[in-house]
Amino acid sequence: MKDIGDMKPGRILALQRNELTEHYIYKQLASSVSGVKNRRILSQIADDELRHYSIWKSYTRQEVEPSKLKIWFFTVISRLLGLTFGIKLMENAEKNASEVYSRLPSSFREVQGLVSDEEEHEQALIGMLDEDRLKYTGSIVLGLNDALVELMGVLAGLTFALQDSRYVALTGIITGFAAALSMAASEYLSTKAEPGTKNPVKAALYTGIAYLFTVVVLITPFLVLSSLYVALGTAFGAAILIIAIFNFYVSVAKDVSFRSRFFEMVFLCLGVTFLSFLAGMVVRVVFGVES
């Protein structure tokens, strides 16, 4: 193996394997993505990754196998959650590789060329990422946020006011379904009134589906758990999980802060839930609702 500064042989082989793995990932993504421009860019990046592998091979003089698990993971993630999300995860790995390459001695011209390629990859990826699901992120946020805040508030209030999980679930389903339709209609009218690239019908569908999905998740504990308060706690836990998953997706796909958005939504949901629970206590006392 040729000497490359103070880099350990195992580290060099790991970089070599990573380049080959990413070659296959980009190659598979290129074969499945729509749009000639996107396919061409991904194919070019796949070719560059293979060239990088060959450069490392000239130093190690060894063959390595790609990571089949990593290829499968990023291919599935990209198809399930969108090309943007999958590629952004890959881009994070590319940034890590760039940092390693930048610390190499300047005498290794071939390796220094890899740094330039990695930077070009990032710019090319940013320029090509354009998916419907990202255009309608605002509509999804509207549906999720309203459902989480409003429905958790309703469920908390009903839990103490009614003291019956069946009634809480029934009322929650009716309220949630009506609210989903109302939110979808409002988003349709709002998007239609604002000139832009978003389709009003798609915006309404994204908002309505996000709202209904949240309704189903939050209502389910009241249908399957015998303890009313355990069901409420489970619903709140599910709400936090939804917030975490969605904000992770957005933070990766759109390069925004996860922590600030996550805690903002959690505290908002918690505050409304607590106040609604107190309101349910007051209603129960004022109207003399019996257990």
DOTIRO-609140 format. One record per residue (C-alpha): residue in three letters; residue number from 1; x negated, y, z. Coordinates in steps of 0.2 Angstrom, whole numbers. Layout:
// residues N
- resn;resi;east;north;up
- ALA;NUM;X;Y;Z
...
END
This chain:
// residues 291
- resn;resi;east;north;up
- MET;1;0;0;0
- LYS;2;-7;17;-5
- ASP;3;-10;29;9
- ILE;4;3;44;12
- GLY;5;-4;55;26
- ASP;6;1;49;43
- MET;7;18;41;37
- LYS;8;20;23;43
- PRO;9;22;9;30
- GLY;10;39;4;38
- ARG;11;45;22;36
- ILE;12;40;22;18
- LEU;13;49;6;14
- ALA;14;64;13;23
- LEU;15;64;28;11
- GLN;16;61;17;-4
- ARG;17;76;6;1
- ASN;18;87;21;4
- GLU;19;84;28;-13
- LEU;20;88;12;-22
- THR;21;104;11;-11
- GLU;22;110;28;-16
- HIS;23;106;24;-34
- TYR;24;119;10;-33
- ILE;25;131;21;-23
- TYR;26;131;35;-36
- LYS;27;132;23;-50
- GLN;28;148;15;-43
- LEU;29;155;32;-40
- ALA;30;151;38;-57
- SER;31;161;23;-64
- SER;32;176;27;-54
- VAL;33;177;46;-54
- SER;34;189;55;-66
- GLY;35;182;69;-77
- VAL;36;168;68;-90
- LYS;37;158;82;-81
- ASN;38;159;73;-64
- ARG;39;154;56;-71
- ARG;40;139;64;-80
- ILE;41;133;73;-64
- LEU;42;134;57;-54
- SER;43;126;47;-67
- GLN;44;111;59;-68
- ILE;45;109;59;-49
- ALA;46;110;39;-50
- ASP;47;96;40;-62
- ASP;48;86;52;-52
- GLU;49;88;41;-36
- LEU;50;81;26;-46
- ARG;51;66;36;-52
- HIS;52;63;41;-34
- TYR;53;63;22;-29
- SER;54;50;19;-43
- ILE;55;39;33;-36
- TRP;56;40;25;-19
- LYS;57;37;8;-26
- SER;58;21;14;-34
- TYR;59;14;18;-17
- THR;60;21;2;-7
- ARG;61;19;-10;-22
- GLN;62;33;-19;-15
- GLU;63;51;-23;-20
- VAL;64;65;-20;-8
- GLU;65;84;-24;-8
- PRO;66;97;-11;-7
- SER;67;109;-10;8
- LYS;68;124;-19;2
- LEU;69;134;-13;18
- LYS;70;130;5;14
- ILE;71;135;3;-4
- TRP;72;151;-5;1
- PHE;73;155;8;15
- PHE;74;152;24;5
- THR;75;161;17;-10
- VAL;76;176;12;0
- ILE;77;176;28;10
- SER;78;175;38;-7
- ARG;79;190;29;-14
- LEU;80;201;29;2
- LEU;81;197;47;8
- GLY;82;192;55;-8
- LEU;83;176;58;-18
- THR;84;173;75;-9
- PHE;85;172;67;9
- GLY;86;161;52;3
- ILE;87;149;63;-6
- LYS;88;148;75;8
- LEU;89;142;61;20
- MET;90;130;56;6
- GLU;91;124;74;6
- ASN;92;120;74;24
- ALA;93;109;59;21
- GLU;94;101;68;7
- LYS;95;97;83;19
- ASN;96;88;71;31
- ALA;97;78;64;16
- SER;98;73;82;11
- GLU;99;67;86;29
- VAL;100;56;70;28
- TYR;101;49;75;11
- SER;102;45;93;16
- ARG;103;33;87;29
- LEU;104;23;77;17
- PRO;105;6;83;12
- SER;106;6;95;-3
- SER;107;-7;84;-12
- PHE;108;7;71;-16
- ARG;109;14;80;-31
- GLU;110;25;66;-36
- VAL;111;33;65;-19
- GLN;112;34;84;-18
- GLY;113;45;83;-34
- LEU;114;57;73;-24
- VAL;115;61;88;-13
- SER;116;66;98;-28
- ASP;117;77;84;-35
- GLU;118;86;83;-18
- GLU;119;89;102;-18
- GLU;120;96;101;-36
- HIS;121;107;86;-31
- GLU;122;115;97;-17
- GLN;123;119;111;-29
- ALA;124;126;100;-42
- LEU;125;137;91;-29
- ILE;126;143;107;-22
- GLY;127;147;113;-40
- MET;128;157;98;-45
- LEU;129;168;95;-29
- ASP;130;185;99;-34
- GLU;131;200;88;-27
- ASP;132;218;91;-25
- ARG;133;218;85;-7
- LEU;134;205;99;-3
- LYS;135;216;112;-11
- TYR;136;230;107;0
- THR;137;221;106;16
- GLY;138;230;121;22
- SER;139;247;113;19
- ILE;140;241;97;28
- VAL;141;235;108;43
- LEU;142;252;116;43
- GLY;143;261;100;44
- LEU;144;250;92;57
- ASN;145;248;107;68
- ASP;146;266;111;69
- ALA;147;271;93;72
- LEU;148;258;90;85
- VAL;149;262;106;94
- GLU;150;281;107;92
- LEU;151;285;88;94
- MET;152;273;86;109
- GLY;153;282;100;117
- VAL;154;299;93;113
- LEU;155;294;75;119
- ALA;156;287;82;135
- GLY;157;302;93;139
- LEU;158;314;78;135
- THR;159;304;66;145
- PHE;160;308;75;161
- ALA;161;325;81;156
- LEU;162;333;65;150
- GLN;163;322;52;160
- ASP;164;327;39;146
- SER;165;314;33;133
- ARG;166;328;28;121
- TYR;167;336;45;121
- VAL;168;319;54;120
- ALA;169;314;44;105
- LEU;170;331;46;97
- THR;171;331;65;99
- GLY;172;313;66;94
- ILE;173;316;57;78
- ILE;174;331;68;73
- THR;175;321;84;78
- GLY;176;306;78;69
- PHE;177;314;73;53
- ALA;178;324;90;52
- ALA;179;308;100;56
- ALA;180;298;90;43
- LEU;181;311;95;30
- SER;182;311;113;36
- MET;183;293;114;35
- ALA;184;291;107;18
- ALA;185;304;119;11
- SER;186;296;134;19
- GLU;187;279;128;12
- TYR;188;287;127;-5
- LEU;189;294;144;-5
- SER;190;278;152;3
- THR;191;267;143;-10
- LYS;192;279;148;-25
- ALA;193;278;166;-19
- GLU;194;259;167;-19
- PRO;195;250;166;-36
- GLY;196;237;153;-36
- THR;197;231;136;-41
- LYS;198;242;126;-29
- ASN;199;258;118;-35
- PRO;200;272;122;-24
- VAL;201;280;105;-25
- LYS;202;263;96;-20
- ALA;203;261;109;-6
- ALA;204;278;105;1
- LEU;205;275;86;0
- TYR;206;258;87;8
- THR;207;266;97;23
- GLY;208;281;86;24
- ILE;209;272;70;23
- ALA;210;259;76;36
- TYR;211;273;81;48
- LEU;212;282;64;46
- PHE;213;267;54;49
- THR;214;264;63;65
- VAL;215;282;61;70
- VAL;216;280;42;68
- VAL;217;264;41;78
- LEU;218;271;51;92
- ILE;219;288;43;93
- THR;220;281;25;93
- PRO;221;275;24;111
- PHE;222;293;28;117
- LEU;223;300;14;107
- VAL;224;288;1;112
- LEU;225;283;5;130
- SER;226;294;3;145
- SER;227;287;17;156
- LEU;228;292;34;151
- TYR;229;277;43;157
- VAL;230;265;30;150
- ALA;231;273;33;133
- LEU;232;271;52;135
- GLY;233;253;50;140
- THR;234;250;38;125
- ALA;235;258;50;113
- PHE;236;247;64;119
- GLY;237;232;53;117
- ALA;238;238;48;100
- ALA;239;239;67;96
- ILE;240;221;70;102
- LEU;241;215;56;91
- ILE;242;225;63;75
- ILE;243;217;80;79
- ALA;244;199;72;80
- ILE;245;201;62;64
- PHE;246;208;76;54
- ASN;247;195;89;60
- PHE;248;181;77;57
- TYR;249;187;75;39
- VAL;250;188;93;36
- SER;251;172;97;45
- VAL;252;163;85;33
- ALA;253;172;89;17
- LYS;254;172;108;19
- ASP;255;157;111;30
- VAL;256;166;119;44
- SER;257;163;118;63
- PHE;258;171;102;71
- ARG;259;170;107;89
- SER;260;179;124;88
- ARG;261;193;118;78
- PHE;262;195;102;88
- PHE;263;196;111;105
- GLU;264;207;125;98
- MET;265;220;113;92
- VAL;266;219;101;108
- PHE;267;221;116;120
- LEU;268;235;123;110
- CYS;269;244;106;110
- LEU;270;240;103;129
- GLY;271;247;121;133
- VAL;272;263;119;124
- THR;273;265;101;131
- PHE;274;263;107;149
- LEU;275;275;122;147
- SER;276;288;111;139
- PHE;277;286;98;153
- LEU;278;290;112;166
- ALA;279;304;118;155
- GLY;280;311;101;156
- MET;281;310;101;175
- VAL;282;320;117;175
- VAL;283;333;111;163
- ARG;284;335;95;173
- VAL;285;338;105;190
- VAL;286;349;118;183
- PHE;287;361;106;173
- GLY;288;360;93;186
- VAL;289;354;79;175
- GLU;290;354;63;184
- SER;291;341;49;181
END
